[in-house]
């Protein structure tokens, strides 16, 4: 077993904490968290509350899960790598592209591996879609449509530390698009509005967006985002190629349909990301166990983080200017 520690037991931290504790290949020894009930949370998964310094100094700790607030990810990941620990970091690695790029040399020099958890890549439905695209089953890919709709908006107090819609929410779609597309994107155009909750606008963010990505050959990706779907957690990808179409559709909590004279009744969609991507989160933890065992290289790390964050900042710039943004301009 690989001895690990986790920093953070909030919304995402609670998911990773349970999955780490249940993974038979991992020994979750410590939890680092300042909340008053942190000791009780740690004990519930067989771990012990500890300080960050204690965890970093423990040579027996091989890996560190970083699930604190997004604005602390970069500093904590760097501290873990500097201490020789393999790091599992919840996305995003950082909220500022320039800051992240300044740390590039440090990540290149690190001897321990960094895994940044973009969970869509570990969803079995999206992974099956990716495999079919890579096998050429629909010919040459020409365009993608990605739908990522939340059932309800987060509380307004979450917005200031989240990085906003593009860096907290759409960043998943930017990574998914980069994963599925055959070439890097060169141009971004975005429109965004606040249609769901005026408190989100008051916090300086948006809750509804459409983003268009284009690569050098003219291939297009359309991303649809909203913080209010009205029908549950809506997650879909459609890929269009020269020889056909492939679709990874959304699904309900079960596949039963009951038919009567008025028509069909089916189970509702998942109520949120925790249930819809439960298997993806378990697969992420299994991947981290593979990384710790030396059986795999991290599927996503520093480079994927820079790529997704560059698209997020370009989208925000496009909204602000009302014009397309070439990525060379965004990097300037």
N, C-alpha and C positions, 0 to 999 in steps of 0.2 A: 504493500500500500504506500501511497505517496502522501506525506504529511503536508497539509496546507493550512492557510489562514485566510480569513475574509475580512475586508474593511467595508462596513456599511450594511445595515439590515433594514433599509427602507423598502419602498415599493418593489424595485427590481432586486435589491439585495435579499429580500425575503424569498424570492423565487430561486436565486442561485444558492442561497443557504440551504434550503431544503434539498435541492438537487445534489449539492456537494455531499451533504450528510447521508443521502441515500445511495450514493455511488459506491459500490463495493471496492473500487480501486483507489478511493481517496479516504484519507484520515483527516477530518476537519478538526483541527486542534484548538484554534483560537478564533475569536470574533473581536474586532476592534470597532467600537461604536460608542458615542458619548450619550446616547439616550438613557433615561433613567431606568428603563426596564431591560437594558442590554444584557445584564448578567443572566436574567431569567430567560431571555431569548437564546443566549448561548447555551445554557444548560438544557434547553428543550431539544437541541440537536446534538448533545453530547460534547459540546465545546466549552472552552473557558474564556471569559472576558479578559482581554489583555490590552496593553498599550501598543502603539505602533512601534516604538523603540524596542520593546520586548520581542515582538514578532520578527523584526528585521535582524535582531541580534541572535536569534535562535538558528543555529546552523542546521538543525534537523528539519526546519521548514523548507520544503522544496518549491512550493508555489504559493502565489498570493492572488486572491480574487479581489479586484477593485470594483466596488459597487457603491461608492459614496456619491455625493452630488457631482454633477457633470463638471462643475468648475474646479473640482479637486482631482479629477482623473489623471491629468498629466503629471502633476507633482508626485502623486502616489505611485503611479506606474514607474516613473523614473527612480524613485526611492527603492522600489522593489527590485528593479533590474540592477541597480547599483549594489544592492546587497546580495546579488547572485541568485535571486528568486525568479522562477518563471512566473510571468504575469498574465492573468486572465483579466482584461479590462472591459467593463461594460462600455458601449459606445455612448457618446463620441470620445475619442482620446483627448480632444481639447475643443474649445469653442472658438479659438482664434487661429486662423490659418498661418499668419505670420509667426506667431509664437510657436506653433507646431513645427514649422519649417526650420526655425532656429535650433530646434532640438534634434535635427536629423543626424548630425554626426554622433551624438550621444547614443541614439538608437542603433546606428550602424556598428558602433564599437561594443555594444552590450553583448556579453557572452551568453546570457540567459535569454530564452525566447519570449516574445510578446505576442499574445493572442488578443485581438480586439473583437469583441463579440457582436457581429452583425448577424442576428439570429435568422434572417430570412434564408440565408445560404444553407441552414441546417434543417429547414422545414422539408419533410419528405416529398410534399406535393411540388414545391418549387424546384427542389433538387431533381425530381423526375423530369420536369419540364426542361431544365438546363441540360440534362443528359440527352434528351431527344433533339434539342437544338444542336448540340455538339455533334451528334450522330448524323446530322444533315437530313432529318426526316421531313422537314418542310422546305428543303432547299436552302438557298442563301437568305439569311434573315434580312428583312427590309424595314420592318417597324415593330415597335412594342407599345402596348398600352398597359399601364400599371395603375391599379385602383387601390388606394389606401385610405379608408374612411373609418374614423373612430365613431363609436356609438354615441359618445357624449364628450363635451369639452372637459379638460382638467380644471381644477380650481385655479382662480386667477393668481393666487399667491405662488403657484408653481412656475408661472411664466418667467419672472425675472431671472431665475437661476437656471432655466432650461436651455437657454440659447435661442428660443423662439421656434416657430413652426419648422423652418427649413433645417435647422441644426439639430432639433430634437426629434422631429417626426419624419419629415421628408428625407432625412439623411439615410433612412433605411431604403427608400426607393432609389436614391442616388447610387447606393452601393449595389442594389439589385440590378439596376440598369447597367452599371459598369461590369458586373459579373456576367450578365447575359449577352451584352453587346459584343460584337467581334472586334471593334476598334474603339479607342478613346474618343470622347466627345470634344468638340471644338467650339461649340456655341450653345448658349443657354438663353431662353426667353421665358419670362414668368409674369403672370398676373396674379394678384392676391387681394382678398377683401376680408373684412370682419363682418360676418353674417350671422354668427351663432351666439356670441356673448359679448356685449359692449364692454365688459370688464377686461376682456382680452385686448381690445383696442386701447383701453385706458392704460394697460400695462405696456403698450407699445408693440403689440404683436398682431398677427392676422390668424384667421382660423379656417380659411377656404382658399385654395390655390390651384392653379393649373400651370404646369411647367412643361416646356418643350425643349428637348435636347437634340442636337444634330451632330453627326460625326463628319469626317472629311469627305466621305463618299455620299453624304446626303441622307443616310439612314436616320430615321426619326424615332424618338421615344416621347410619348405623352404620359405625364404623371398627373393623376387626379387625387387631390387631398381635400378632406373636410373633417372638422372636429365633431360633426353631427350627421350620422348616416340616416337615422330614423328607422333603421331595420336591423340593428346589431352591427357587429364588427365585420366590415366588408373588405375582403382582401382577394384581389383577382389579378391575373396577368394573362394577356393575350399576345401571342407572337405571330406575326405575319411574314411568310417567306415566299420565295419564288415558286414553290411547289405546294403550298398549303398553309394551314393555320394550326397552331397548337395553343391550348388554353388550360390554365390551371385555375379552376373556378373555386368560388367560395362554397362552403358547405355548412349544414346545420349541425346541431349537437348530436343528432342521430340521422339515419337515412330513411327512416320509416315515413311512408306517405299513407294517409287514410283518405279514401275516396268516397264521396257521397254525391247526392244529386247536385249540391251547390258547387262541386268541384273537389279539389284536393286540399288537404291540410298536411303541413309538414312541420318538422321541428324548427324552431327559430335558429338564426345564426348565433354564433358564439357571442357572449355578452362583452367580451374584451380580449385584450392581447394575452392575458395570462392563461386562459383556457384554449384560445385558438392556436397559440404557439407553444403549448406545454411540451409537446414532443421535441420541437426545435430546441427549447431550452435544455432539455435532458440531453439531446444530441451534442449541444455545445459543451456541456460538462464532460461528456464521454470523450469528445475531441481533446479537451484540455488534459484528460488523463492520458490520452495517446501521446500528446506533446511531452508531458512529464516523463513518460516511459521511453521517449526517444523514438517512438514508432511513427510519428508524423511531425511535419512542420506546420506551424500555425497557418490556417486557411486564410486568415486576414490579420494584418498587423499594421505597421506604421504606414506603408505605401497605400493600402486601401483606405486608411483614415484620412490621409492627405487628399486622395482623389475625391472622396465623398464630401469632405469639408470644402474643397475648392468649388465643387458644384453648388453646395449650399450657399456659399458667399456670393457666387455669381448670380444665383437666382434672386437673392435679396437685393443685389445691386440692380438687376433688371427691373424688379418691382419699383425700386426707388427712382429709376431714370425713365422707365417706360420704354426702354430700348433693349435689343438683344445684347448680350455680353459675350465677346469672344474670350476664351479661357486664357489666351496669351495676354489680353488686356487685364483680366482678373488677377493674373499673377504679377502684373507690373506694380 
